[in-house]
Amino acid sequence: MAGFVLRVKTKSGQKVVNGLISQDKVSELKLKLAEVTGIPVETLHVLGGFPPKPINLNEDKATIEESGIVSGDTLIVEEKPPQYNGVQTSEDIGRSHINEESFINMPGVLMKKVVPADNSCLFTSVGYVLNGKVDPSCASFMREIIATAVAADPEEYSEAILGHSNYEYCKWILKSDSWGGAIELSILSKFYGLEIAVIDSINAIINRFGEDQHYAHRVFLIFDGIHYDPLYLDPLDGGSIQTIFPREDERMLVEAAELAREAKSSRQFTDVQKFTLTCNDCKVKLSGQTAAQQHAKETGHKNFGEVAA
């Protein structure tokens, strides 16, 4: 029998599970998952596919093959209380933002969801398009994902790319007041296996992270020069919102491009030359990007924070 190789994603990062075969029992798979994730067997909650759906692993005597898991799959492993039993609650990560039956040609308007201006807006925005709710606590998880990916590939993520040494960058990105940008978006795109399209309201363009990977699905954010917010499709019939779209749905790209043009024409972006920043190293307030750059040159300080409106 051919061996099983599975990729496992948890809050602590990515793992690889091997050494199993398709005819092994589900009970053996759960023991393996518990071993690599540190999550007790009785509290394992496993999701697979995209959009992720719970996988029923309650039949211990069934084979892995019978559970629908095949070699090469990516599993998301979470910890839930024993009484959870796969039943979703209002506290569970929301799946209502995904309309699987009518993904394409769903009527609606692309809208912006405003998230807190707390230096973690990029991560909160990605969390919203994935989970359908504003949850700033997801930022620490995503920062760990990024630090793990960067530390694992010092050649790809060199000082020339990062602006810091690999080690210093990893320490920096884990701080709650460190901003995310293009590097972080590219890593999150790869980790979650989907394209992240960012509308730049300053230049009226769309930057697509993961475009060359031909992922099956796409999400949208909007960037005003300082701050990121997520976008969602607000249905005209009062139904559930949608934040994840098939890559082949070109209609959403067209709508996003139009939104970018409207945002630029109505000046819905931050003038980075007038925006107030704070140096988190010495607490000095600085007016505009140029002042921040000069301060960094003079002091060596590179840790700047967003001043909430």
Sine and cosine of phi, psi and omega as CSV:
sin_phi,cos_phi,sin_psi,cos_psi,sin_omega,cos_omega
0.00,0.00,0.63,-0.78,0.03,-1.00
-0.95,0.30,0.59,-0.80,0.00,-1.00
-0.96,0.27,0.48,-0.88,0.04,-1.00
-1.00,0.00,0.68,-0.73,0.14,-0.99
-0.81,-0.59,0.87,-0.50,-0.02,-1.00
-0.83,-0.56,0.60,-0.80,0.12,-0.99
-0.98,-0.17,0.75,-0.67,-0.07,-1.00
-0.87,-0.49,0.76,-0.65,0.03,-1.00
-0.92,-0.39,0.77,-0.64,0.06,-1.00
-0.70,-0.71,0.03,-1.00,0.03,-1.00
-0.90,0.43,-0.37,0.93,-0.01,-1.00
-1.00,-0.03,0.01,1.00,0.03,-1.00
0.80,-0.60,-0.31,-0.95,-0.04,-1.00
-0.97,-0.23,0.58,-0.82,0.04,-1.00
-0.74,-0.68,0.28,-0.96,0.10,-1.00
-0.85,-0.52,0.74,-0.67,0.04,-1.00
-0.93,-0.37,0.82,-0.57,0.10,-1.00
-0.65,-0.76,-0.06,-1.00,0.00,-1.00
1.00,0.04,0.10,0.99,0.06,-1.00
-0.95,-0.32,0.25,-0.97,0.11,-0.99
-0.78,-0.63,0.25,-0.97,-0.12,-0.99
-0.89,0.46,-0.41,0.91,-0.04,-1.00
-1.00,-0.09,0.03,1.00,0.11,-0.99
-0.91,0.41,0.42,-0.91,-0.04,-1.00
-0.98,0.20,0.41,-0.91,0.06,-1.00
-0.85,0.52,-0.58,0.81,0.02,-1.00
-0.86,0.51,-0.60,0.80,0.03,-1.00
-0.94,0.34,-0.62,0.79,0.05,-1.00
-0.88,0.47,-0.68,0.73,-0.02,-1.00
-0.90,0.43,-0.63,0.78,0.05,-1.00
-0.88,0.47,-0.64,0.77,0.00,-1.00
-0.92,0.39,-0.67,0.74,0.01,-1.00
-0.90,0.43,-0.65,0.76,0.03,-1.00
-0.89,0.45,-0.60,0.80,-0.02,-1.00
-0.91,0.42,-0.71,0.71,-0.09,-1.00
-0.99,0.12,-0.38,0.93,-0.05,-1.00
-0.98,-0.20,-0.36,0.93,-0.07,-1.00
0.98,0.19,0.14,0.99,0.02,-1.00
-1.00,-0.07,0.80,-0.60,-0.01,-1.00
-0.84,0.54,0.56,-0.83,-0.04,-1.00
-0.80,0.60,-0.68,0.73,-0.10,-0.99
-0.95,0.32,-0.21,0.98,0.01,-1.00
-0.91,-0.41,0.17,0.99,0.03,-1.00
-0.91,0.41,0.72,-0.69,0.15,-0.99
-0.76,-0.65,0.90,-0.44,-0.17,-0.99
-0.91,-0.42,0.74,-0.68,0.07,-1.00
-0.84,-0.54,0.47,-0.88,0.03,-1.00
-0.51,-0.86,0.20,-0.98,-0.01,-1.00
0.99,0.17,-0.02,-1.00,0.05,-1.00
-0.57,-0.82,0.87,-0.49,0.04,1.00
-0.90,0.43,0.50,-0.86,-0.05,-1.00
-0.89,0.46,0.70,-0.72,0.07,-1.00
-0.77,-0.64,0.52,-0.86,0.02,-1.00
-0.87,0.49,0.66,-0.75,0.08,-1.00
-0.97,-0.23,0.79,-0.61,-0.02,-1.00
-0.97,0.22,0.95,-0.33,0.04,-1.00
-0.91,-0.41,0.48,0.88,-0.02,-1.00
-0.98,0.20,-0.37,0.93,-0.02,-1.00
-1.00,0.01,1.00,0.01,-0.08,-1.00
-0.87,0.50,-0.50,0.86,-0.08,-1.00
-1.00,0.06,-0.17,0.99,0.05,-1.00
-0.94,0.33,0.38,-0.93,0.04,-1.00
-1.00,0.09,0.32,-0.95,0.06,-1.00
-0.85,0.52,-0.66,0.75,0.01,-1.00
-0.86,0.52,-0.67,0.74,-0.02,-1.00
-0.93,0.37,-0.39,0.92,0.02,-1.00
-0.97,0.22,-0.18,0.98,0.02,-1.00
1.00,-0.07,0.06,1.00,0.00,-1.00
-1.00,-0.01,0.75,-0.66,0.01,-1.00
-0.84,-0.54,0.36,-0.93,0.00,-1.00
-0.85,0.53,0.69,-0.73,-0.03,-1.00
0.99,-0.12,-0.17,0.99,0.00,-1.00
-0.92,0.40,0.42,-0.91,0.15,-0.99
-0.95,-0.32,0.81,-0.58,0.00,-1.00
-0.93,-0.36,0.66,-0.75,0.13,-0.99
-0.98,-0.20,0.87,-0.50,-0.07,-1.00
-0.93,-0.38,0.85,-0.52,0.00,-1.00
-0.86,-0.50,0.24,-0.97,0.07,-1.00
-0.95,-0.32,0.82,-0.58,0.04,-1.00
-0.80,-0.60,0.46,-0.89,0.04,-1.00
-0.88,0.47,0.46,-0.89,-0.06,-1.00
-0.82,0.57,-0.53,0.85,-0.03,-1.00
-0.97,0.23,-0.05,1.00,-0.05,-1.00
-0.86,0.50,-0.77,0.64,0.08,-1.00
0.81,0.59,0.49,0.87,0.09,-1.00
0.98,0.18,0.02,1.00,-0.02,-1.00
-1.00,0.05,0.84,-0.54,-0.04,-1.00
-0.96,0.27,0.59,-0.81,0.05,-1.00
-0.86,-0.52,0.07,-1.00,0.00,-1.00
-0.91,0.42,-0.34,0.94,0.01,-1.00
-1.00,0.04,-0.21,0.98,-0.01,-1.00
-0.94,0.35,0.40,-0.92,0.01,-1.00
-0.87,0.49,0.81,-0.59,-0.17,-0.99
-0.93,0.37,0.76,-0.65,0.07,-1.00
-0.96,-0.29,-0.03,1.00,-0.07,-1.00
-0.94,0.35,-0.17,0.99,0.00,-1.00
-0.99,0.16,-0.01,1.00,-0.02,-1.00
-0.91,-0.41,0.86,-0.51,0.03,-1.00
-0.96,-0.29,1.00,-0.04,-0.14,-0.99
-0.96,0.29,-0.54,0.84,-0.10,-0.99
-0.97,0.26,-0.47,0.88,-0.04,-1.00
-0.73,-0.69,0.77,0.64,-0.02,-1.00
-0.80,0.61,-0.75,0.66,-0.12,-0.99
-0.99,-0.17,0.57,-0.82,0.03,-1.00
0.92,0.38,0.38,0.93,0.08,-1.00
-0.97,0.25,0.83,-0.56,-0.01,-1.00
-0.94,0.35,0.57,-0.82,0.02,-1.00
0.28,-0.96,-0.01,-1.00,-0.03,-1.00
-0.82,-0.57,0.72,-0.70,0.03,-1.00
-0.97,0.24,0.84,-0.54,-0.11,-0.99
-0.81,-0.58,0.35,-0.94,0.04,-1.00
-0.99,-0.17,0.71,-0.71,0.13,-0.99
-0.97,-0.24,0.88,-0.48,-0.05,-1.00
-0.98,0.18,0.78,-0.62,0.03,-1.00
-0.91,-0.41,0.29,-0.96,-0.07,-1.00
-0.86,0.51,0.59,-0.81,0.08,-1.00
-1.00,0.00,0.98,0.19,-0.13,-0.99
-0.79,-0.61,0.38,0.92,-0.02,-1.00
0.97,0.24,-0.07,1.00,0.05,-1.00
-0.88,-0.48,0.36,0.93,-0.11,-0.99
-0.88,0.48,-0.56,0.83,0.02,-1.00
-0.88,0.47,-0.72,0.70,-0.06,-1.00
-0.94,0.34,-0.65,0.76,0.05,-1.00
-0.89,0.45,-0.60,0.80,0.01,-1.00
-0.92,0.39,-0.69,0.73,0.05,-1.00
-0.90,0.45,-0.66,0.76,0.05,-1.00
-0.87,0.50,-0.61,0.79,-0.01,-1.00
-0.92,0.40,-0.71,0.71,-0.03,-1.00
-0.94,0.34,-0.38,0.93,0.06,-1.00
-0.99,0.11,-0.66,0.75,-0.18,-0.98
-0.92,-0.38,-0.17,0.99,0.06,-1.00
0.98,0.20,0.26,0.97,0.05,-1.00
-0.52,-0.85,0.43,-0.90,0.04,-1.00
-0.99,0.12,0.93,-0.38,-0.07,-1.00
-0.66,-0.75,1.00,0.02,-0.03,-1.00
-0.85,0.52,-0.33,0.95,-0.02,-1.00
-0.93,0.38,-0.27,0.96,-0.01,-1.00
-0.95,0.31,-0.25,0.97,-0.07,-1.00
-0.87,0.49,-0.67,0.74,-0.05,-1.00
-0.90,0.44,-0.60,0.80,0.05,-1.00
-0.89,0.46,-0.73,0.69,-0.02,-1.00
-0.93,0.37,-0.58,0.81,0.07,-1.00
-0.88,0.48,-0.63,0.77,0.03,-1.00
-0.91,0.41,-0.64,0.77,0.06,-1.00
-0.84,0.55,-0.73,0.68,-0.06,-1.00
-0.93,0.38,-0.72,0.69,0.00,-1.00
-0.87,0.49,-0.63,0.77,0.01,-1.00
-0.90,0.43,-0.69,0.72,-0.01,-1.00
-0.91,0.42,-0.67,0.74,-0.02,-1.00
-0.93,0.38,-0.70,0.71,-0.01,-1.00
-0.90,0.45,-0.51,0.86,-0.04,-1.00
-0.97,0.23,-0.23,0.97,-0.07,-1.00
-0.67,-0.75,0.94,0.33,-0.05,-1.00
-0.91,0.42,-0.37,0.93,0.04,-1.00
-0.96,0.29,-0.72,0.70,0.02,-1.00
-0.92,0.39,-0.69,0.73,-0.05,-1.00
-0.97,-0.26,0.97,0.25,-0.02,-1.00
-1.00,0.00,0.11,-0.99,0.01,-1.00
-0.89,0.46,-0.53,0.85,0.02,-1.00
-0.89,0.45,-0.55,0.84,-0.01,-1.00
-0.99,0.12,-0.68,0.73,-0.16,-0.99
-1.00,0.08,-0.45,0.89,-0.12,-0.99
0.99,0.14,-0.04,1.00,0.10,-1.00
-0.67,-0.74,0.20,-0.98,0.22,-0.98
-0.91,0.41,0.38,-0.92,0.00,-1.00
-0.82,0.58,-0.71,0.70,-0.03,-1.00
-0.90,0.44,-0.72,0.69,-0.02,-1.00
-0.91,0.41,-0.62,0.79,0.04,-1.00
-0.88,0.48,-0.71,0.71,-0.03,-1.00
-0.87,0.49,-0.63,0.77,0.07,-1.00
-0.92,0.40,-0.65,0.76,-0.05,-1.00
-0.91,0.41,-0.73,0.68,-0.10,-0.99
-0.93,0.37,-0.36,0.93,0.02,-1.00
-0.97,0.24,-0.22,0.97,0.00,-1.00
-0.97,0.22,0.63,-0.77,-0.09,-1.00
-0.92,0.38,-0.31,0.95,-0.02,-1.00
-0.98,-0.21,0.25,0.97,0.04,-1.00
-1.00,-0.06,0.73,-0.68,-0.04,-1.00
-0.98,0.19,0.42,-0.91,0.14,-0.99
-0.96,-0.28,0.38,-0.93,0.01,-1.00
-0.42,-0.91,-0.63,-0.78,-0.13,-0.99
-0.89,0.46,-0.69,0.73,-0.01,-1.00
-0.87,0.49,-0.72,0.69,-0.04,-1.00
-0.92,0.39,-0.62,0.79,0.03,-1.00
-0.90,0.44,-0.66,0.75,-0.01,-1.00
-0.90,0.43,-0.61,0.79,0.01,-1.00
-0.94,0.34,-0.68,0.73,0.01,-1.00
-0.92,0.40,-0.58,0.82,0.07,-1.00
-0.86,0.51,-0.71,0.71,0.00,-1.00
-0.93,0.37,-0.68,0.73,-0.04,-1.00
-0.89,0.46,-0.71,0.70,-0.06,-1.00
-1.00,0.05,-0.14,0.99,0.07,-1.00
0.92,0.39,0.68,0.73,0.05,-1.00
-0.47,-0.88,0.41,-0.91,0.01,-1.00
-0.98,0.19,0.71,-0.71,0.08,-1.00
-0.93,-0.36,0.94,-0.34,-0.01,-1.00
-0.99,-0.11,0.85,-0.53,-0.05,-1.00
-0.93,-0.36,0.88,-0.47,0.05,-1.00
-0.99,0.17,0.86,-0.51,0.04,-1.00
-1.00,-0.07,0.97,-0.26,-0.08,-1.00
-0.98,0.19,-0.12,0.99,0.08,-1.00
-0.98,0.20,-0.72,0.69,-0.09,-1.00
-0.96,-0.27,0.00,1.00,0.00,-1.00
0.84,0.54,0.69,0.72,0.05,-1.00
-0.79,-0.61,0.23,-0.97,0.05,-1.00
-0.88,-0.48,0.84,-0.54,0.10,-1.00
-0.99,-0.15,0.84,-0.55,-0.12,-0.99
-0.94,-0.34,0.94,-0.33,0.01,-1.00
-1.00,0.03,0.81,-0.58,-0.07,-1.00
1.00,0.02,0.14,0.99,-0.04,-1.00
-0.86,0.52,-0.63,0.78,-0.06,-1.00
-0.97,0.22,-0.11,0.99,0.00,-1.00
-1.00,-0.01,-0.17,0.99,0.03,-1.00
0.82,0.57,0.71,0.71,0.07,-1.00
-0.90,0.44,0.39,-0.92,-0.08,-1.00
-0.96,0.28,-0.44,0.90,-0.12,-0.99
-0.75,-0.66,0.30,-0.95,-0.09,-1.00
-0.67,-0.75,0.57,-0.82,0.13,-0.99
-0.80,-0.60,0.25,-0.97,-0.09,-1.00
-0.79,-0.61,0.69,-0.72,0.17,-0.99
-0.82,-0.57,0.29,-0.96,0.11,-0.99
-0.80,-0.60,0.65,-0.76,-0.08,-1.00
-0.82,-0.58,0.78,-0.63,-0.07,-1.00
-0.96,-0.28,0.27,0.96,-0.01,-1.00
0.96,-0.28,-0.41,0.91,0.02,-1.00
-0.73,-0.68,-0.67,0.74,-0.22,-0.97
-0.88,-0.48,0.61,-0.79,0.09,-1.00
-0.96,-0.28,0.63,-0.78,0.17,-0.98
-0.73,-0.68,0.49,-0.87,0.06,-1.00
-1.00,0.09,0.38,-0.92,0.08,-1.00
-0.91,-0.41,0.49,-0.87,0.03,-1.00
-0.58,-0.81,0.38,-0.93,0.05,-1.00
-1.00,-0.07,0.89,-0.45,0.01,-1.00
-1.00,-0.05,0.93,-0.37,-0.08,-1.00
-0.94,0.35,0.50,-0.86,-0.02,-1.00
-0.98,0.21,-0.28,0.96,-0.08,-1.00
-0.99,-0.11,0.13,0.99,0.02,-1.00
0.99,0.15,0.18,0.98,0.00,-1.00
-0.98,0.18,-0.26,-0.96,-0.05,-1.00
-0.95,0.31,0.54,-0.84,0.06,-1.00
-0.95,0.33,0.28,-0.96,0.04,-1.00
-0.74,-0.67,0.73,-0.68,0.01,-1.00
-0.83,-0.55,-0.23,0.97,-0.01,-1.00
-0.89,-0.45,0.75,-0.66,-0.13,-0.99
-0.76,-0.65,0.52,-0.86,0.07,-1.00
-0.90,0.43,0.60,-0.80,-0.01,-1.00
-0.88,0.48,-0.51,0.86,-0.05,-1.00
-0.97,0.22,-0.10,1.00,0.01,-1.00
-0.98,0.18,0.99,0.13,-0.05,-1.00
-0.92,0.39,-0.33,0.94,-0.01,-1.00
-0.87,0.50,-0.60,0.80,-0.02,-1.00
-0.94,0.34,-0.56,0.83,0.07,-1.00
-0.91,0.42,-0.63,0.77,0.03,-1.00
-0.89,0.45,-0.71,0.71,0.01,-1.00
-0.90,0.44,-0.63,0.78,0.01,-1.00
-0.90,0.43,-0.66,0.75,0.02,-1.00
-0.89,0.45,-0.63,0.77,0.03,-1.00
-0.92,0.40,-0.64,0.77,0.04,-1.00
-0.89,0.46,-0.62,0.79,0.03,-1.00
-0.89,0.46,-0.69,0.72,0.01,-1.00
-0.90,0.44,-0.67,0.74,0.01,-1.00
-0.90,0.44,-0.66,0.75,-0.02,-1.00
-0.90,0.43,-0.65,0.76,0.01,-1.00
-0.93,0.38,-0.71,0.70,-0.07,-1.00
-0.91,0.42,-0.51,0.86,0.01,-1.00
-1.00,-0.10,0.15,0.99,0.05,-1.00
0.84,0.55,0.69,0.72,0.05,-1.00
-1.00,0.06,0.86,0.52,0.04,-1.00
-0.54,-0.84,0.28,-0.96,-0.04,-1.00
-1.00,-0.01,0.77,-0.64,0.11,-0.99
-0.97,0.24,0.97,-0.23,-0.10,-0.99
-0.92,0.39,-0.23,0.97,0.05,-1.00
-0.99,0.12,-0.24,0.97,-0.01,-1.00
-0.91,-0.41,-0.21,0.98,-0.07,-1.00
-0.93,0.37,0.65,-0.76,-0.02,-1.00
-1.00,0.01,0.79,-0.62,0.05,-1.00
-0.88,-0.47,0.36,-0.93,0.10,-0.99
-0.87,-0.50,0.73,-0.68,0.13,-0.99
-0.98,0.20,0.91,-0.42,-0.05,-1.00
-0.96,0.29,-0.19,0.98,0.03,-1.00
-0.99,0.12,-0.65,0.76,-0.06,-1.00
-0.82,-0.57,0.04,1.00,0.10,-0.99
0.94,0.35,0.24,0.97,0.05,-1.00
-0.97,0.24,0.67,-0.74,0.06,-1.00
-1.00,-0.03,0.67,-0.74,-0.09,-1.00
-0.77,-0.64,0.63,-0.78,-0.02,-1.00
-0.98,-0.18,0.96,-0.27,0.10,-1.00
1.00,-0.04,0.32,-0.95,-0.05,-1.00
-0.91,0.42,-0.62,0.78,-0.02,-1.00
-0.89,0.45,-0.68,0.74,0.02,-1.00
-0.90,0.45,-0.63,0.78,0.02,-1.00
-0.91,0.42,-0.67,0.74,0.02,-1.00
-0.89,0.45,-0.65,0.76,0.02,-1.00
-0.91,0.40,-0.66,0.75,0.02,-1.00
-0.88,0.47,-0.67,0.75,0.01,-1.00
-0.89,0.45,-0.64,0.77,0.00,-1.00
-0.91,0.42,-0.63,0.78,-0.06,-1.00
-0.98,0.19,-0.55,0.83,-0.13,-0.99
-0.93,-0.36,-0.33,0.94,-0.10,-1.00
0.99,0.11,0.00,1.00,0.02,-1.00
-0.97,0.24,0.71,-0.70,-0.03,-1.00
-0.76,-0.64,0.12,0.99,-0.10,-0.99
-0.97,-0.25,1.00,-0.05,-0.06,-1.00
-0.95,-0.32,0.54,-0.84,-0.03,-1.00
-0.85,-0.52,0.41,-0.91,0.01,-1.00
-0.99,0.15,0.72,-0.70,0.07,-1.00
-1.00,-0.05,0.91,-0.42,-0.05,-1.00
-0.91,0.41,0.59,-0.81,0.01,-1.00
-0.94,0.35,0.00,0.00,0.00,0.00
